[in-house]
Amino acid sequence: MYIYNITTNIDESVHDEWLQWMKETHIPAMLSTGKFIYAKMSQVIIEEEMGGTTYSVQYTTDSLETLQDYYKDDADRLRNEALKLFNGKFVAFRTELKVISEQFSMSVKN
């Protein structure tokens, strides 16, 4: 398994609109490409000097080949949608991660 991670700092002036767009439009569009199995969105707990709020969205995929297919078939179109709506209001960087192992607790504490 591989994770395609996108970390984004979004300007407060468009924060609420961007967050709604991410949850209702962009993440579903990413999943609808058929190249990702799962998506998890998290807020990064950090106070940025430049302001704004930072988020990480992690998309799980089965292979590097599938991720390369996403880059070839879908990435430009989906990235351009964000640029059209929020150009100049965010900074993003992308990371590819290889899952080495996953472990789960047998007991959950409240």
QUIMODA-V254883 format. One record per residue. N is the residue number from 1. RES is the residue in one small letter. PSI is psi in whole degrees, -180 to 180 (999 if undefined). Layout:
BEGIN
{{N | RES | PSI} {N | RES | PSI}}
END
This chain:
BEGIN
{{1 | m | 150} {2 | y | 153} {3 | i | 130} {4 | y | 109} {5 | n | 131} {6 | i | 118} {7 | t | 127} {8 | t | 133} {9 | n | 123} {10 | i | 135} {11 | d | 141} {12 | e | -28} {13 | s | -21} {14 | v | 11} {15 | h | -56} {16 | d | -42} {17 | e | -44} {18 | w | -45} {19 | l | -43} {20 | q | -44} {21 | w | -42} {22 | m | -50} {23 | k | -38} {24 | e | -24} {25 | t | -58} {26 | h | -51} {27 | i | -45} {28 | p | -36} {29 | a | -40} {30 | m | -46} {31 | l | -32} {32 | s | -10} {33 | t | -18} {34 | g | 6} {35 | k | -9} {36 | f | 143} {37 | i | -33} {38 | y | 149} {39 | a | 140} {40 | k | 127} {41 | m | 130} {42 | s | 147} {43 | q | 133} {44 | v | 128} {45 | i | 87} {46 | i | 146} {47 | e | 111} {48 | e | 138} {49 | e | -35} {50 | m | -3} {51 | g | -169} {52 | g | 179} {53 | t | 140} {54 | t | 137} {55 | y | 154} {56 | s | 130} {57 | v | 125} {58 | q | 121} {59 | y | 122} {60 | t | 135} {61 | t | 163} {62 | d | -24} {63 | s | 163} {64 | l | -32} {65 | e | -42} {66 | t | -40} {67 | l | -41} {68 | q | -38} {69 | d | -39} {70 | y | -47} {71 | y | -44} {72 | k | -42} {73 | d | -31} {74 | d | -26} {75 | a | -49} {76 | d | -46} {77 | r | -47} {78 | l | -37} {79 | r | -38} {80 | n | -32} {81 | e | -43} {82 | a | -41} {83 | l | -40} {84 | k | -39} {85 | l | -35} {86 | f | 25} {87 | n | 131} {88 | g | -1} {89 | k | 5} {90 | f | 159} {91 | v | 133} {92 | a | 148} {93 | f | 153} {94 | r | 145} {95 | t | 139} {96 | e | 131} {97 | l | 140} {98 | k | 125} {99 | v | 123} {100 | i | -43} {101 | s | 160} {102 | e | 137} {103 | q | 141} {104 | f | 144} {105 | s | 142} {106 | m | -19} {107 | s | 146} {108 | v | 129} {109 | k | 139} {110 | n | 999}}
END
